[in-house]
């Protein structure tokens, strides 16, 4: 089963870290990514650009659509990136998420969500 691990953290937190702290965190990410690649569980993933570069499209009150700058969520955490993993169980996907530095160091959260693929709305 494929799972999306949605990474949520506070924009700009990396810039607040020392170079040694950044290197340590990115080293942890490298270790996890290497393990997932070697186990065949890594499907893919990407970091996202800073939320300031976001455009949000929503229905407009009078019909049509409205495009605004930024996500403007009422939250300090913003969607920062994702991993897609192919795991045997949801527990394994959650185990991977728990090891991610954002979670392990208290800087963010990961949401673990099954990918529906082409199964339709039924899981």
N, CA, C and O of each residue as an XYZ file, in Angstrom:
492
protein
N       0.841     -1.167      0.000
C       0.000      0.000      0.000
C       0.893      1.239      0.000
O       1.900      1.287      0.707
N       0.522      2.228     -0.787
C       1.281      3.474     -0.818
C       0.689      4.464      0.179
O      -0.524      4.536      0.378
N       1.596      5.226      0.798
C       1.216      6.250      1.766
C       1.929      7.549      1.430
O       3.105      7.545      1.068
N       1.214      8.657      1.551
C       1.826      9.975      1.455
C       2.137     10.412      2.871
O       1.273     10.364      3.747
N       3.366     10.837      3.096
C       3.766     11.411      4.376
C       3.866     12.909      4.128
O       4.842     13.388      3.551
N       2.856     13.639      4.564
C       2.771     15.072      4.325
C       3.507     15.808      5.429
O       3.163     15.677      6.603
N       4.510     16.577      5.060
C       5.386     17.248      6.012
C       4.859     18.660      6.278
O       4.696     19.461      5.358
N       4.597     18.946      7.549
C       4.137     20.267      7.981
C       5.145     20.829      8.964
O       5.489     20.176      9.949
N       5.622     22.040      8.701
C       6.509     22.694      9.665
C       6.376     24.206      9.545
O       5.657     24.723      8.691
N       7.086     24.893     10.421
C       7.025     26.354     10.439
C       8.007     26.909      9.419
O       9.206     26.644      9.514
N       7.520     27.680      8.439
C       8.424     28.251      7.439
C       9.536     29.067      8.096
O       9.296     29.820      9.040
N      10.743     28.907      7.587
C      11.871     29.679      8.074
C      12.629     29.073      9.231
O      13.664     29.606      9.629
N      12.141     27.962      9.789
C      12.829     27.412     10.968
C      14.245     26.968     10.631
O      15.130     27.054     11.482
N      14.481     26.497      9.411
C      15.817     26.016      9.038
C      16.834     27.149      9.085
O      17.973     26.954      9.511
N      16.415     28.344      8.643
C      17.324     29.485      8.644
C      17.718     29.903     10.060
O      18.743     30.561     10.245
N      16.924     29.533     11.053
C      17.213     29.885     12.448
C      18.220     28.933     13.091
O      18.723     29.209     14.180
N      18.515     27.828     12.433
C      19.439     26.840     12.979
C      20.874     27.207     12.636
O      21.134     27.887     11.644
N      21.795     26.751     13.462
C      23.214     26.940     13.142
C      23.567     26.013     11.979
O      22.814     25.099     11.646
N      24.711     26.263     11.377
C      25.146     25.418     10.268
C      25.306     23.965     10.727
O      24.945     23.040     10.000
N      25.844     23.769     11.924
C      26.003     22.415     12.453
C      24.647     21.734     12.653
O      24.483     20.557     12.331
N      23.674     22.486     13.188
C      22.334     21.928     13.389
C      21.685     21.565     12.054
O      21.080     20.501     11.923
N      21.814     22.453     11.062
C      21.259     22.161      9.719
C      21.909     20.919      9.132
O      21.221     20.044      8.606
N      23.234     20.840      9.219
C      23.942     19.675      8.674
C      23.498     18.396      9.362
O      23.343     17.363      8.711
N      23.293     18.454     10.670
C      22.851     17.268     11.413
C      21.460     16.835     10.959
O      21.221     15.648     10.735
N      20.548     17.785     10.824
C      19.177     17.453     10.409
C      19.159     16.900      8.991
O      18.516     15.883      8.728
N      19.863     17.565      8.073
C      19.880     17.070      6.696
C      20.599     15.723      6.613
O      20.290     14.906      5.746
N      21.555     15.491      7.511
C      22.204     14.177      7.583
C      21.220     13.099      8.007
O      21.256     11.982      7.490
N      20.338     13.431      8.952
C      19.308     12.476      9.373
C      18.357     12.162      8.223
O      17.968     11.012      8.023
N      17.989     13.195      7.472
C      17.118     12.980      6.309
C      17.820     12.057      5.317
O      17.202     11.132      4.790
N      19.101     12.299      5.058
C      19.859     11.460      4.120
C      19.867     10.003      4.566
O      19.723      9.104      3.737
N      20.037      9.756      5.873
C      20.052      8.382      6.395
C      18.707      7.703      6.136
O      18.661      6.570      5.656
N      17.612      8.400      6.456
C      16.281      7.822      6.250
C      16.036      7.566      4.769
O      15.539      6.501      4.402
N      16.376      8.525      3.917
C      16.147      8.368      2.476
C      16.963      7.194      1.916
O      16.475      6.451      1.064
N      18.200      7.028      2.392
C      19.037      5.907      1.945
C      18.402      4.581      2.367
O      18.323      3.645      1.572
N      17.950      4.506      3.622
C      17.316      3.278      4.111
C      16.059      2.945      3.298
O      15.845      1.793      2.919
N      15.234      3.958      3.037
C      13.994      3.728      2.281
C      14.280      3.335      0.839
O      13.558      2.525      0.258
N      15.329      3.906      0.262
C      15.722      3.539     -1.102
C      16.201      2.092     -1.130
O      15.805      1.318     -2.002
N      17.053      1.730     -0.175
C      17.591      0.368     -0.127
C      16.514     -0.672      0.156
O      16.588     -1.793     -0.347
N      15.509     -0.308      0.962
C      14.439     -1.262      1.277
C      13.385     -1.339      0.168
O      12.534     -2.229      0.171
N      13.452     -0.399     -0.778
C      12.465     -0.363     -1.858
C      11.164      0.320     -1.459
O      10.199      0.308     -2.224
N      11.127      0.916     -0.270
C       9.894      1.553      0.196
C       9.719      2.978     -0.337
O       8.597      3.483     -0.361
N      10.793      3.633     -0.761
C      10.692      5.010     -1.239
C      10.135      5.036     -2.656
O      10.697      4.427     -3.567
N       9.036      5.740     -2.830
C       8.458      5.941     -4.150
C       8.907      7.283     -4.694
O       9.237      7.393     -5.875
N       8.925      8.315     -3.843
C       9.363      9.644     -4.265
C       9.088     10.658     -3.183
O       8.632     10.318     -2.091
N       9.370     11.908     -3.498
C       9.104     12.984     -2.561
C       9.819     14.245     -2.963
O      10.798     14.202     -3.708
N       9.339     15.365     -2.479
C       9.926     16.658     -2.784
C       9.659     17.626     -1.647
O       8.660     17.513     -0.936
N      10.559     18.574     -1.487
C      10.307     19.720     -0.612
C       9.547     20.750     -1.433
O       9.649     20.769     -2.660
N       8.796     21.593     -0.770
C       8.063     22.647     -1.450
C       8.727     23.992     -1.204
O       9.409     24.182     -0.197
N       8.526     24.921     -2.125
C       9.060     26.276     -1.983
C       8.395     26.962     -0.794
O       7.378     26.488     -0.287
N       8.965     28.070     -0.354
C       8.442     28.840      0.774
C       6.984     29.222      0.507
O       6.631     29.541     -0.628
N       6.129     29.193      1.541
C       4.711     29.527      1.363
C       4.452     30.894      0.736
O       3.391     31.114      0.153
N       5.417     31.821      0.850
C       5.235     33.136      0.245
C       5.091     33.046     -1.273
O       4.585     33.971     -1.908
N       5.536     31.933     -1.851
C       5.432     31.748     -3.298
C       4.144     31.023     -3.706
O       3.941     30.711     -4.879
N       3.287     30.762     -2.728
C       2.052     30.022     -2.959
C       0.970     30.908     -3.545
O       0.898     32.099     -3.245
N       0.137     30.324     -4.374
C      -1.091     30.951     -4.864
C      -2.222     30.016     -4.493
O      -2.129     28.807     -4.703
N      -3.296     30.575     -3.939
C      -4.454     29.781     -3.558
C      -5.614     30.143     -4.467
O      -5.936     31.318     -4.645
N      -6.237     29.126     -5.040
C      -7.377     29.321     -5.940
C      -8.604     28.751     -5.251
O      -8.613     27.595     -4.828
N      -9.654     29.584     -5.141
C     -10.878     29.149     -4.472
C     -12.074     29.725     -5.212
O     -11.938     30.660     -6.000
N     -13.241     29.162     -4.952
C     -14.435     29.735     -5.575
C     -14.654     31.161     -5.077
O     -14.475     31.448     -3.894
N     -15.043     32.050     -5.991
C     -15.358     33.428     -5.615
C     -16.818     33.522     -5.199
O     -17.658     32.758     -5.674
N     -17.111     34.454     -4.320
C     -18.467     34.613     -3.794
C     -19.498     34.798     -4.905
O     -20.589     34.235     -4.819
N     -19.185     35.567     -5.938
C     -20.143     35.839     -7.003
C     -20.038     34.892     -8.187
O     -20.580     35.176     -9.255
N     -19.355     33.781     -8.012
C     -19.134     32.838     -9.114
C     -17.720     32.989     -9.652
O     -17.036     33.964     -9.339
N     -17.296     32.070    -10.426
C     -15.928     32.082    -10.942
C     -14.945     31.683     -9.865
O     -15.293     30.977     -8.918
N     -13.712     32.142    -10.016
C     -12.666     31.800     -9.049
C     -11.931     33.049     -8.605
O     -11.987     34.097     -9.249
N     -11.243     32.906     -7.489
C     -10.453     33.980     -6.903
C      -9.061     33.412     -6.657
O      -8.928     32.309     -6.127
N      -8.037     34.142     -7.030
C      -6.653     33.716     -6.820
C      -6.001     34.710     -5.874
O      -6.004     35.916     -6.121
N      -5.434     34.185     -4.776
C      -4.777     35.044     -3.802
C      -3.349     34.561     -3.577
O      -3.011     33.414     -3.869
N      -2.521     35.458     -3.053
C      -1.149     35.094     -2.696
C      -1.159     34.339     -1.376
O      -1.932     34.659     -0.473
N      -0.299     33.339     -1.272
C      -0.099     32.632     -0.014
C      -1.222     31.690      0.366
O      -2.333     31.785     -0.156
N      -0.921     30.778      1.281
C      -1.937     29.842      1.750
C      -2.862     30.464      2.791
O      -4.026     30.074      2.889
N      -2.365     31.425      3.572
C      -3.135     32.123      4.602
C      -3.923     31.182      5.493
O      -5.108     31.400      5.746
N      -3.279     30.160      5.958
C      -3.903     29.250      6.905
C      -3.791     29.827      8.303
O      -2.858     30.573      8.602
N      -4.734     29.486      9.151
C      -4.702     29.933     10.537
C      -3.847     28.964     11.351
O      -4.301     28.405     12.349
N      -2.626     28.778     10.919
C      -1.739     27.832     11.570
C      -0.306     28.301     11.393
O       0.034     28.914     10.381
N       0.532     28.012     12.378
C       1.945     28.337     12.251
C       2.631     27.359     11.306
O       3.594     27.722     10.630
N       2.139     26.117     11.253
C       2.727     25.121     10.381
C       2.133     25.245      8.982
O       0.945     25.524      8.817
N       2.975     25.033      7.990
C       2.551     25.061      6.599
C       3.004     23.762      5.930
O       3.966     23.131      6.368
N       2.308     23.377      4.878
C       2.664     22.192      4.108
C       4.015     22.455      3.453
O       4.144     23.374      2.644
N       5.020     21.655      3.796
C       6.394     21.924      3.378
C       6.949     20.916      2.381
O       7.956     21.199      1.732
N       6.330     19.759      2.239
C       6.830     18.747      1.327
C       6.152     17.424      1.590
O       5.240     17.322      2.412
N       6.613     16.409      0.876
C       5.980     15.104      1.021
C       6.954     13.994      0.657
O       7.936     14.210     -0.053
N       6.664     12.828      1.150
C       7.306     11.584      0.738
C       6.187     10.647      0.338
O       5.110     10.679      0.932
N       6.420      9.832     -0.638
C       5.511      8.743     -0.938
C       6.283      7.463     -0.667
O       7.368      7.249     -1.206
N       5.709      6.619      0.174
C       6.349      5.350      0.517
C       5.388      4.210      0.201
O       4.170      4.387      0.210
N       5.943      3.061     -0.073
C       5.158      1.858     -0.338
C       5.489      0.876      0.770
O       6.560      0.270      0.774
N       4.559      0.719      1.720
C       4.791     -0.077      2.923
C       3.746     -1.175      3.051
O       2.667     -1.106      2.463
N       4.086     -2.168      3.819
C       3.165     -3.274      4.074
C       1.996     -2.863      4.965
O       0.879     -3.352      4.796
N       2.257     -1.955      5.924
C       1.224     -1.618      6.904
C       1.206     -0.114      7.176
O       2.201      0.575      6.952
N       0.066      0.393      7.662
C       0.038      1.803      8.064
C       0.955      2.064      9.263
O       1.459      3.174      9.429
N       1.167      1.058     10.083
C       2.072      1.212     11.218
C       3.501      1.477     10.754
O       4.211      2.281     11.359
N       3.928      0.802      9.677
C       5.267      1.025      9.133
C       5.378      2.454      8.597
O       6.390      3.120      8.818
N       4.353      2.926      7.900
C       4.375      4.302      7.390
C       4.467      5.298      8.550
O       5.200      6.282      8.459
N       3.738      5.054      9.627
C       3.785      5.929     10.799
C       5.152      5.858     11.474
O       5.638      6.862     11.995
N       5.776      4.681     11.470
C       7.116      4.525     12.043
C       8.121      5.388     11.278
O       8.969      6.044     11.882
N       8.021      5.386      9.950
C       8.904      6.220      9.130
C       8.662      7.694      9.456
O       9.611      8.457      9.632
N       7.393      8.090      9.537
C       7.055      9.482      9.839
C       7.601      9.900     11.198
O       8.058     11.032     11.356
N       7.561      9.012     12.172
C       8.035      9.330     13.519
C       9.538      9.576     13.551
O      10.030     10.296     14.421
N      10.266      8.989     12.618
C      11.721      9.167     12.565
C      12.128     10.442     11.838
O      13.262     10.899     11.979
N      11.206     11.026     11.056
C      11.551     12.217     10.274
C      11.989     13.331     11.223
O      11.331     13.552     12.240
N      13.087     14.045     10.922
C      13.619     15.045     11.855
C      12.608     16.104     12.303
O      12.660     16.546     13.451
N      11.709     16.512     11.444
C      10.719     17.516     11.846
C       9.924     17.039     13.057
O       9.612     17.823     13.953
N       9.600     15.753     13.077
C       8.855     15.169     14.190
C       9.804     14.859     15.345
O       9.538     15.225     16.490
N      10.893     14.193     15.043
C      11.828     13.749     16.079
C      12.394     14.904     16.902
O      12.708     14.730     18.079
N      12.526     16.088     16.286
C      13.089     17.240     16.988
C      12.023     18.272     17.373
O      12.355     19.375     17.806
N      10.758     17.918     17.216
C       9.686     18.805     17.638
C       9.517     20.057     16.796
O       9.034     21.072     17.298
N       9.904     20.009     15.523
C       9.822     21.187     14.658
C       8.626     21.153     13.728
O       8.357     22.138     13.040
N       7.907     20.055     13.688
C       6.780     19.941     12.774
C       6.068     18.621     12.968
O       6.337     17.878     13.911
N       5.159     18.349     12.060
C       4.388     17.111     12.101
C       4.348     16.496     10.712
O       4.528     17.190      9.710
N       4.115     15.207     10.658
C       3.881     14.517      9.395
C       2.512     13.865      9.457
O       2.163     13.204     10.435
N       1.764     14.058      8.423
C       0.451     13.433      8.282
C       0.637     12.210      7.393
O       1.211     12.313      6.309
N       0.161     11.064      7.839
C       0.294      9.819      7.082
C      -1.065      9.502      6.478
O      -2.043      9.297      7.196
N      -1.117      9.464      5.142
C      -2.400      9.255      4.484
C      -2.252      8.213      3.370
O      -1.359      8.337      2.531
N      -3.118      7.181      3.348
C      -3.058      6.206      2.265
C      -3.355      6.870      0.922
O      -4.161      7.797      0.841
N      -2.703      6.388     -0.117
C      -2.939      6.871     -1.474
C      -4.002      5.977     -2.092
O      -3.876      4.753     -2.074
N      -5.042      6.580     -2.634
C      -6.157      5.800     -3.187
C      -5.815      5.177     -4.523
O      -6.457      4.209     -4.930
N      -4.811      5.712     -5.220
C      -4.441      5.257     -6.556
C      -5.685      5.240     -7.422
O      -6.395      6.244     -7.491
N      -5.967      4.141     -8.079
C      -7.116      4.091     -8.969
C      -8.243      3.256     -8.402
O      -9.080      2.741     -9.142
N      -8.260      3.124     -7.083
C      -9.283      2.319     -6.433
C     -10.610      3.054     -6.287
O     -11.603      2.469     -5.853
N     -10.627      4.340     -6.652
C     -11.838      5.123     -6.472
C     -11.927      5.626     -5.059
O     -10.917      5.714     -4.362
N     -13.129      5.959     -4.624
C     -13.301      6.537     -3.288
C     -13.317      5.489     -2.193
O     -13.267      5.838     -1.014
N     -13.383      4.225     -2.546
C     -13.371      3.138     -1.547
C     -11.932      2.702     -1.321
O     -11.165      2.566     -2.274
N     -11.565      2.486     -0.079
C     -10.205      2.006      0.230
C     -10.246      0.523      0.460
O      -9.213     -0.088      0.734
